[in-house]
Amino acid sequence: MRIGLLTEGGYPYVSGDARLWCDRLVRGLGQHEFDIYALSRSECQEDEGWVPLPPQVSRVRTAPLWTADDDGVGYGRRARRRFAECYGELAAVLCAGPSEEPSALEADRFASALYGLAELARDEGGLVGALRSEAAVRALEHACRAPGAARTAREARVPDLLAVAAHLERALRPLSLDWYEDDGLGSVDLCHAASGGPAALPGLLARHFSDVPLLVTEYGVRLRTHYLSATEASPSVRSLLAAFHGRLAAEIYGRAALVTPGNTHARRWQERCGADRDKIRTVYPGMDAARFAEVGESPECVDPDTLVWVGRIEPAKDLISLLHAFAEIRKEEPKTRLRIIGAPAGPEGTAYLGHCKALAAQLFPDEADGLHAVGDNPVSFGEIGGPEVPALADAYASGAVTVLSSVVEGFPIGLVEAMFCGRATVSTDVGAVVEAIGGTGLVVPPRNPRALAEACVTLLRDPERRARLGAAARARALELFTVEQNITAFHGIYLEIVSRHPARRLVLDTAGEPLPFAVPAEAHMPGRWTDSGARVVARGGPGWAAGPPVRANTPQPATEGAR
């Protein structure tokens, strides 16, 4: 089976989201052939290079999502009219605003506009210049001022319109790629998008042009990410972009053969965005349990009076509440210590880490050497890879209880790692926390330091209960969250989808008539079995564009791209 794996800001690059998951999936499914279609997020990410790729990766095609040169395509009058109609229709749907239950008519209008832009890009050679043009901003302004537009859309000013138009141009860049020809995504048996949003757009177009089935895997829903990240934009910008992401998500879910959320929390978001329950299969992320085996199988604890927090340091982790909770814990159990292990996430995380260190020194002044010194403070800060914590498993082994204090969380990877290590956990009830730990840990409301402190004291005083919860947590993690169960699940899903989508391609003779039995059965097995000179055209797909192809990175052999 030939799989087109679609990624954004991750695999096969050295850094990025879902890199480890994609690499484990590809390596675990050696019986299949993979073509990687990757969208990069930054120049730095591209400069870092790729991870070593396994032999089942036949080729890699990349395109930058962080920049796009002007394609230099000059539209004629007819093409400009087509663009104005499609983009204006897209803007009109967005300005209508999100509704509780989007009507089928609105969904059809959005889909018609989206695929109209894609067909225009294919016919004319690109959309970059048109999406950046003044005509696009005017179409957006006209839609915002039209009767029936949402109030937030009517309140949009020129800077808001420019911001929305720039965001739409970036989000729609995949429409201009040259990935959809018959020897590209049109030739794979299945498109597997590793996330929603721009990564799934090429899969949508492959389905539209070549009827290739689409599988979408999401561990974090893009619409939820927008709500959490677009806090500094104006209400008009937030509303219009939320409408876009919501409509795009509904279209992706509607066209996908199957949708595989990583947890029930993501599944609820997908259902709210229009995903059909019958097409959803929850597949938990697979993690490498081997590196935690030694700690998990050893009942000993380095320090039974130590609490451990492990993760990425940022405001959403609410370490401030954890520090205030620890002050209450020290009143009940004076010997307790707290280890915060993790690196800050960007400049905001660095500033937040400094604030947390200052607060720790302020809350425990008698044990610090100075006002801003760590000294003998019962709260210590460190990172993985240092002399005290050389490996991730050592972080969890250094304490009796692992704590999570987040106010926002998707799937709690850190808690699952603690479960593999056989550690009892105390965590806040956010995201998929309860789903992950089941009944193997204590859960308290977020932003409640007193409740967090009481739960930690309860476990610190009861070593037998800690041991029971830790053993149950490890057993649950080994049953649900290993790499093996993840790979097995996707192998079955691949077979299920392909069994419902028979061969789509037709071979035409010189007169344009289909040749029956021209594509043998072995053509759908891994490997190059068909004649490379045969002209293969997707049933129902549009003809080739007469103009020049759209520029994107030249396909490279997998071995040449790895560095």
C-alpha positions in Angstrom: 0.0 0.0 0.0 1.3 3.5 -0.9 0.6 6.1 1.8 0.9 9.9 1.3 1.8 11.2 4.8 1.0 14.9 5.1 2.7 16.9 7.8 3.0 20.5 8.9 5.9 21.7 11.0 7.0 18.2 11.9 8.3 15.0 10.3 10.8 14.6 8.6 12.4 17.6 10.2 14.6 17.3 13.2 12.4 19.6 15.3 8.7 20.0 15.2 5.3 18.7 16.3 4.4 15.0 16.1 7.9 14.2 14.7 8.4 11.2 17.0 4.9 9.8 16.5 5.3 10.0 12.7 8.7 8.4 12.7 7.5 5.5 14.9 4.5 5.0 12.7 6.6 4.9 9.4 9.2 2.6 10.9 6.6 0.3 12.4 4.7 -0.1 9.2 7.6 -1.4 7.1 5.2 -3.4 4.8 3.9 -0.2 3.4 5.5 2.4 1.1 5.4 6.1 2.3 5.6 9.3 0.3 6.2 12.3 2.7 4.6 15.7 1.8 5.9 18.1 4.4 5.1 21.8 5.1 7.8 23.6 7.1 7.1 26.3 9.6 10.3 28.3 9.6 13.7 28.7 7.9 15.4 27.5 11.1 13.5 24.3 10.9 14.6 23.7 7.4 18.2 24.5 8.2 18.2 21.9 11.0 17.6 19.2 8.4 15.8 15.8 8.5 15.9 12.8 10.7 17.3 9.6 9.2 14.6 8.1 7.1 13.8 4.4 6.8 13.9 2.6 3.4 10.1 2.4 3.1 10.1 6.2 2.5 10.3 6.4 -1.2 10.4 10.2 -1.6 10.0 13.4 0.3 8.5 16.6 -1.1 8.6 19.8 1.0 7.2 23.3 0.7 7.6 26.3 3.1 4.5 27.5 4.9 6.4 30.4 6.5 7.2 32.2 3.2 6.0 32.2 -0.4 7.7 34.1 -3.3 5.4 36.0 -5.6 4.6 33.4 -8.3 4.6 36.1 -11.0 1.4 34.8 -12.5 -0.6 37.5 -14.3 -4.3 36.8 -14.4 -6.4 37.7 -17.5 -9.8 39.2 -17.2 -11.6 35.8 -17.0 -9.2 34.5 -14.3 -9.6 37.7 -12.3 -13.3 37.3 -12.4 -13.1 33.7 -11.3 -10.9 34.7 -8.4 -13.2 37.5 -7.3 -16.2 35.2 -7.4 -14.5 32.4 -5.4 -12.7 34.6 -2.9 -15.8 36.8 -2.4 -17.9 33.7 -1.7 -15.4 32.5 0.8 -15.3 35.8 2.5 -19.1 36.0 2.6 -19.3 32.7 4.4 -16.8 33.8 7.0 -18.5 37.1 7.6 -21.8 35.3 8.2 -20.1 34.2 11.5 -20.0 30.8 13.1 -23.4 29.3 14.1 -24.3 26.6 16.5 -25.3 24.2 13.7 -23.9 25.3 10.3 -26.3 24.7 7.6 -25.6 22.4 4.6 -26.0 25.4 2.3 -23.2 27.3 4.1 -21.0 24.2 4.1 -21.6 23.9 0.3 -20.8 27.5 -0.3 -17.5 27.2 1.6 -16.5 24.0 -0.2 -17.4 25.5 -3.6 -15.3 28.6 -3.0 -12.4 26.5 -1.6 -12.3 24.1 -4.5 -12.9 26.9 -7.0 -9.7 28.6 -5.8 -7.9 25.3 -6.0 -9.0 24.7 -9.6 -8.0 28.3 -10.5 -4.6 27.7 -9.0 -4.2 24.6 -11.0 -5.3 26.2 -14.2 -3.4 29.5 -13.9 -0.3 28.3 -12.1 -0.8 29.7 -8.6 -2.7 31.9 -6.2 0.0 33.7 -4.2 -0.2 37.0 -6.0 -4.0 37.0 -6.1 -4.3 36.3 -2.4 -2.0 39.2 -1.6 -3.7 41.6 -4.0 -5.8 44.6 -3.2 -8.7 42.8 -4.9 -8.6 40.2 -2.1 -8.8 42.9 0.6 -11.6 44.7 -1.2 -13.6 41.4 -1.5 -13.2 40.8 2.2 -14.2 44.4 3.0 -17.3 44.1 0.7 -18.3 40.9 2.5 -17.9 42.5 5.9 -20.1 45.5 4.9 -22.8 43.4 3.2 -26.3 43.2 4.7 -26.6 40.2 7.0 -22.9 40.2 8.0 -22.1 39.4 11.6 -21.7 42.4 14.0 -18.0 41.6 14.6 -17.4 41.5 10.9 -19.1 44.8 10.4 -16.9 46.4 13.0 -13.7 45.3 11.2 -11.4 48.2 10.3 -8.7 48.3 7.6 -5.9 46.9 9.9 -8.2 44.0 10.8 -9.0 43.3 7.2 -5.3 43.3 6.3 -4.5 40.9 9.2 -7.3 38.5 8.1 -6.3 38.6 4.5 -2.6 37.9 5.4 -3.7 34.9 7.6 -5.9 33.5 4.8 -3.0 33.9 2.3 -0.8 31.8 4.6 -3.4 29.2 5.3 -4.3 28.7 1.6 -0.7 28.4 0.3 -1.1 24.6 -0.1 -3.7 25.3 -2.8 -0.9 26.6 -5.1 1.5 23.6 -4.7 2.2 21.3 -7.6 1.6 18.1 -5.5 -1.6 17.1 -7.1 -0.5 15.7 -10.4 -1.0 12.1 -11.3 2.5 11.1 -10.2 2.1 12.9 -6.9 -0.7 12.6 -4.5 -2.9 11.4 -7.3 -0.9 8.2 -7.3 -1.1 7.2 -3.7 -3.6 4.8 -2.2 -4.3 6.8 0.9 -3.6 10.3 2.2 -2.8 10.4 5.9 -2.8 13.9 7.4 -0.9 14.1 10.7 -3.0 17.1 11.8 -5.9 19.2 10.7 -5.6 22.7 9.1 -3.1 23.3 6.4 -1.6 19.8 6.6 -5.0 18.3 5.6 -5.5 20.7 2.7 -3.4 18.7 0.3 -5.4 15.6 1.3 -8.6 17.5 0.5 -7.4 18.4 -2.9 -6.1 14.9 -3.6 -9.6 13.7 -2.8 -11.2 16.4 -5.0 -8.9 16.0 -8.0 -8.1 12.2 -7.8 -10.6 10.7 -5.4 -7.9 9.6 -3.0 -9.3 8.7 0.4 -8.2 10.9 3.3 -7.4 9.9 6.9 -7.0 12.7 9.5 -5.2 12.2 12.8 -5.5 15.0 15.4 -4.0 15.2 18.8 -4.8 18.9 19.1 -7.8 20.4 17.2 -6.8 23.5 15.2 -9.9 25.5 16.1 -9.2 25.0 19.9 -5.6 26.1 19.2 -6.9 29.3 17.6 -9.1 30.1 20.5 -6.2 29.6 22.9 -3.5 31.5 20.9 -5.4 34.4 19.2 -5.9 36.3 22.5 -4.2 39.5 21.5 -6.1 40.1 18.2 -9.1 42.3 17.9 -12.6 40.7 18.2 -13.2 41.1 14.5 -10.0 39.3 13.6 -10.7 36.5 16.1 -14.2 36.1 14.9 -13.4 35.9 11.2 -10.4 33.5 11.7 -12.5 31.3 14.0 -15.1 31.1 11.3 -12.5 30.1 8.8 -10.9 27.4 10.9 -14.3 26.1 11.9 -15.5 25.9 8.3 -12.3 24.3 7.2 -12.4 21.7 10.0 -16.0 20.8 9.1 -15.0 20.3 5.4 -12.0 18.2 6.4 -14.1 16.0 8.7 -16.9 15.7 6.2 -14.6 14.6 3.3 -12.3 12.3 5.4 -12.9 8.6 5.2 -12.0 8.3 8.9 -10.9 10.7 11.6 -8.7 9.5 14.4 -8.5 11.8 17.5 -5.8 11.0 20.1 -8.3 11.2 23.0 -11.9 11.8 23.9 -11.2 15.4 24.6 -10.2 16.0 21.0 -13.0 13.8 19.8 -15.6 16.1 21.5 -14.1 19.1 19.8 -14.3 17.3 16.4 -17.9 16.3 16.9 -18.7 19.9 17.8 -17.0 21.0 14.5 -19.2 18.6 12.5 -17.4 15.3 12.5 -19.6 12.2 12.1 -19.4 9.9 15.0 -19.5 6.9 12.7 -16.3 8.0 11.1 -14.3 8.6 14.3 -11.8 6.1 15.8 -10.0 7.1 18.9 -6.3 6.1 18.7 -4.2 7.0 21.7 -0.6 8.3 21.0 2.1 5.6 21.1 5.0 6.2 23.4 8.3 4.4 24.0 7.8 2.5 27.2 11.3 0.8 27.1 13.2 3.9 28.4 11.0 4.0 31.5 11.1 0.2 32.2 13.9 0.2 34.7 12.3 2.9 36.9 8.8 1.5 36.5 9.8 -2.0 37.5 11.7 -0.8 40.6 9.6 -0.1 43.6 12.3 2.0 45.2 12.0 5.8 45.3 15.0 8.1 45.5 13.2 10.5 47.9 9.8 9.6 49.3 9.3 13.2 50.5 9.8 14.8 47.1 7.1 16.1 44.7 8.1 16.3 41.0 6.8 18.5 38.2 8.1 17.8 34.7 7.1 19.7 31.5 7.5 22.7 29.4 7.6 25.9 31.5 4.9 28.4 30.3 2.0 30.3 31.9 -0.6 27.6 30.9 1.2 25.2 33.3 0.2 27.4 36.3 3.3 26.9 38.3 2.3 29.8 40.4 -0.6 27.8 41.9 1.7 24.9 42.4 4.1 27.1 44.4 1.3 28.4 46.6 0.0 24.9 47.1 3.5 23.8 48.1 3.6 26.5 50.8 0.5 24.8 52.3 2.1 21.4 52.0 5.1 22.5 53.9 2.9 23.5 56.8 1.7 19.9 57.0 4.8 18.1 55.9 7.9 20.3 56.6 10.4 17.8 55.1 8.7 17.9 51.7 10.7 19.2 48.7 9.5 20.2 45.2 11.5 19.6 42.0 10.5 21.6 38.9 12.2 20.1 35.9 11.8 21.5 32.4 12.9 24.2 29.9 11.1 27.4 29.2 9.1 27.7 26.0 10.3 30.8 24.2 10.7 34.4 25.6 7.4 34.2 27.4 8.4 31.0 29.1 11.8 32.5 30.1 10.1 35.5 31.8 7.6 33.2 33.5 10.4 31.0 34.8 12.1 34.0 36.3 8.8 35.0 38.0 8.5 31.5 39.4 12.0 31.5 40.8 11.4 34.9 42.5 8.1 33.7 44.0 9.8 30.6 45.3 12.5 32.7 47.1 9.8 35.0 48.5 7.5 32.2 49.8 10.5 30.5 51.6 12.7 33.4 52.7 14.1 31.6 55.8 15.6 28.9 53.6 17.1 30.9 50.8 20.5 32.6 50.9 19.1 35.8 49.6 16.0 37.4 48.2 16.6 36.2 44.7 18.9 33.2 45.4 17.9 29.6 45.2 20.3 28.5 47.9 18.8 25.8 50.2 15.3 26.6 49.0 13.0 23.5 49.2 12.0 24.3 45.6 14.6 23.5 43.0 14.6 24.2 39.2 16.4 22.1 36.7 16.4 20.7 33.1 16.7 17.3 31.5 20.3 16.5 30.6 21.9 18.2 33.5 24.2 16.4 36.0 21.3 15.8 38.5 18.8 14.7 35.9 20.7 13.1 33.0 17.6 11.4 31.5 13.8 11.9 31.5 13.2 8.7 33.5 15.6 10.0 36.2 13.3 13.1 36.7 10.3 10.9 37.6 12.5 8.6 39.7 13.6 11.5 41.8 10.3 11.8 43.6 7.4 9.9 45.1 4.5 11.9 43.5 4.3 13.5 40.1 2.2 16.7 40.0 0.5 18.5 37.1 -1.0 21.9 37.8 -2.0 23.1 34.3 -5.0 25.2 33.5 -4.9 24.3 29.8 -3.8 20.8 28.6 -4.5 18.6 25.6 -3.2 15.1 26.0 -1.0 15.0 29.1 2.2 13.3 27.8 4.0 14.0 31.1 1.4 12.2 33.2 1.6 9.1 30.9 5.4 9.1 31.3 5.0 9.2 35.0 2.5 6.3 34.7 5.1 4.3 32.8 7.5 4.9 35.7 4.9 3.6 38.2 4.4 6.9 39.9 1.3 8.1 41.7 0.0 11.4 40.3 -1.9 14.5 41.4 -3.3 16.5 38.6 -5.8 19.2 37.7 -9.0 18.3 35.8 -8.2 19.8 32.4 -8.1 18.4 28.8 -7.8 14.6 28.6 -6.2 14.2 32.1 -9.0 12.1 33.6 -9.2 10.0 30.4 -5.5 9.3 30.5 -5.1 8.4 34.2 -8.4 6.7 34.7 -8.7 5.9 38.4 -4.9 5.6 38.9 -4.4 9.1 40.4 -5.9 12.0 42.3 -7.6 14.8 40.3 -8.5 18.3 41.6 -10.0 21.4 40.1 -7.6 23.8 38.3 -6.5 27.1 40.0 -7.2 25.6 43.4 -3.9 25.5 45.4 -5.6 24.3 48.6 -7.2 21.3 46.9 -3.9 20.5 45.2 -2.1 20.7 48.5 -4.6 18.4 50.2 -4.3 15.8 47.5 -0.5 15.8 47.7 -0.4 15.6 51.5 -2.8 12.6 51.3 -0.4 10.7 49.1 2.7 11.8 50.9 1.3 10.3 54.1 0.2 7.0 52.6 3.1 5.1 50.9 1.0 2.0 50.5 -1.6 3.9 48.5 1.1 5.5 46.4 2.4 2.1 45.6 -1.0 0.7 44.6 -1.8 3.7 42.4 1.6 3.6 40.8 1.3 -0.1 39.9 -2.2 0.5 38.5 -1.0 3.5 36.5 1.9 1.5 35.0 -0.4 -1.3 34.0 -2.9 1.1 32.4 -0.1 2.9 30.4 1.3 -0.4 29.1 -2.1 -1.4 28.0 -3.2 1.8 26.2 -0.3 4.1 25.4 2.5 2.0 23.8 4.0 2.4 20.3 2.9 -1.2 19.5 -0.8 -0.5 20.1 -0.7 2.7 18.1 1.0 1.0 15.1 -1.4 -2.0 15.2 -4.4 0.4 15.3 -3.3 2.4 12.2 -2.4 -0.7 10.2 -6.0 -2.0 10.7 -7.4 1.5 9.8 -5.3 1.6 6.6 -6.7 -1.7 5.5 -10.2 -0.7 6.4 -10.1 2.5 4.4 -8.5 1.0 1.3 -10.9 -2.0 1.3 -13.7 0.5 0.9 -12.1 2.5 -1.8 -11.2 0.3 -4.9 -8.8 1.3 -7.6 -9.6 4.8 -8.9 -7.3 5.2 -11.8 -8.0 4.7 -15.5 -5.5 4.3 -18.3 -6.6 6.0 -21.5 -5.6 5.0 -25.0 -4.5 7.5 -27.7 -8.2 8.2 -28.5 -8.9 9.1 -24.9 -10.9 5.9 -24.3 -10.4 3.8 -21.1 -8.4 0.6 -21.4 -10.0 -2.1 -19.3 -7.7 -4.2 -17.2 -4.8 -1.9 -18.0 -3.8 -1.5 -14.4 -2.9 -4.9 -12.9 -3.6 -5.8 -9.3 0.1 -5.8 -8.5 0.1 -2.0 -9.3 -1.5 -1.5 -5.9 1.3 -3.2 -4.0 4.4 -1.5 -2.7 7.0 -1.1 -5.4 7.1 0.1 -9.0 5.2 -2.5 -11.1 3.5 -0.4 -13.7 5.0 1.0 -16.9 6.4 4.4 -16.2 5.3 5.6 -19.6 1.6 5.0 -19.2 -0.5 8.1 -19.0 -2.7 7.7 -15.9 -5.6 10.1 -15.3 -7.9 10.2 -12.4 -11.6 9.5 -13.1 -13.5 12.8 -13.1 -10.4 15.0 -12.5 -9.8 18.2 -14.5 -7.2 18.3 -17.3 -3.7 19.5 -17.0 -3.2 23.2 -16.8 -1.7 24.8 -19.9 0.4 27.2 -17.9 3.8 26.6 -16.1 3.8 24.4 -13.0 3.7 26.0 -9.6 7.1 26.3 -7.9 7.7 24.1 -4.9 10.8 22.2 -3.6 12.0 19.7 -6.1 11.4 16.0 -5.1 14.5 14.5 -3.6 15.4 10.9 -2.8 15.0 10.3 0.9 18.6 9.5 1.4 19.8 12.8 -0.1 17.5 14.9 2.1 18.6 13.4 5.4 21.3 15.4 7.0 
